[in-house]
Amino acid sequence: MSDSVLDSAVYGLFATQVLHLADKHGVLDALSAEQPRSAAAVATAAGVDAETVDRLLTVLAAVGVLTRESAGYRMVAAYTPYLQSGSPQHLGTFLSYLVTSTAEKIGKLDGYLAKGKAAVDADAPAPFETIYRDEASTAHFLSAMWQLTYSVSEELVRLADLSDTRHLVDVGGASGAFAVQALGANPGLAVTVFDLPEVGPHLLRTRDRHGLGDRLRFAAGDFFRDPLPTGDCLHFGYILSDWDDDTCVALLRKAYEACGDGGRVLISDRLFDAERVGPLSTAVMNLSMHIETEGRHRSADEFGALLTAAGFTPRGIRRTRQDKHLIVGERTS
């Protein structure tokens, strides 16, 4: 007997690959939520093989991102922003990252189970030495991170209420997804993105593309070795999940020293629920952190404990409608 939960667990490997290939070859862009299209019409529009397209579309209909009607296949409207190119929420580069970089590393779990991560990775380079090993790898990673953060950052910025902030320091801010949203919503704001030197050219291209001038600045550095730039608010967007608790407290302590009395720290990240059994995306990415970094995902209470250990007063959780949420701390002494 077929069971939807078990089917999802067993056959999810195929669904991810099918989504990636359908995106890569323009199959998803050839579909719409308004009018159904036959597999043959989709194949013609995308310039690909009709029989293979029909089988891919059948999988996507079974997964539920498409519907199948007598006249053909139709995209479920709710998923169109994520699955068609040109949308700020498009997940194509992230899918590519999953099936190339992440899938390449997932075999390490076999060794982790037998020997432990520390033994297997004893001679491995540091996580970001691998991620930023060359220009192509750096660009691929930063593009995937932009896709995961740009859309939700609009909500995160609104929830952060930066109206009284004059200088925001975005620690590990990558190519500037959060910074761009923050600057767009707050005309009196300036943002400094602090990240490794390899990120600099990508951030400056973001600045120029969005016409932000000297409101968006880049400071090159290593947050393990260098002090953080000073500002009245510091932001860690999807950064602390890369590191263990002791490292996170040390980084937050640097933020405490950099923001001054009355300053704030903002943490944008995925959250486990209180029971740590979901949501699924957080559970899966928690496993990915084990493979690709030295960190893990946490619950709201766990983030609160890190803030307290670093000297901040936790000021609560502000939840978005998406998969990342905002944890706020304040320096009160």
Summary of the structure (lengths in Angstrom):
residues: 333
radius of gyration: 21.3
end to end distance: 61.8
largest distance: 66.7
contacts: 1052
relative contact order: 0.09
helix: 52%
strand: 16%
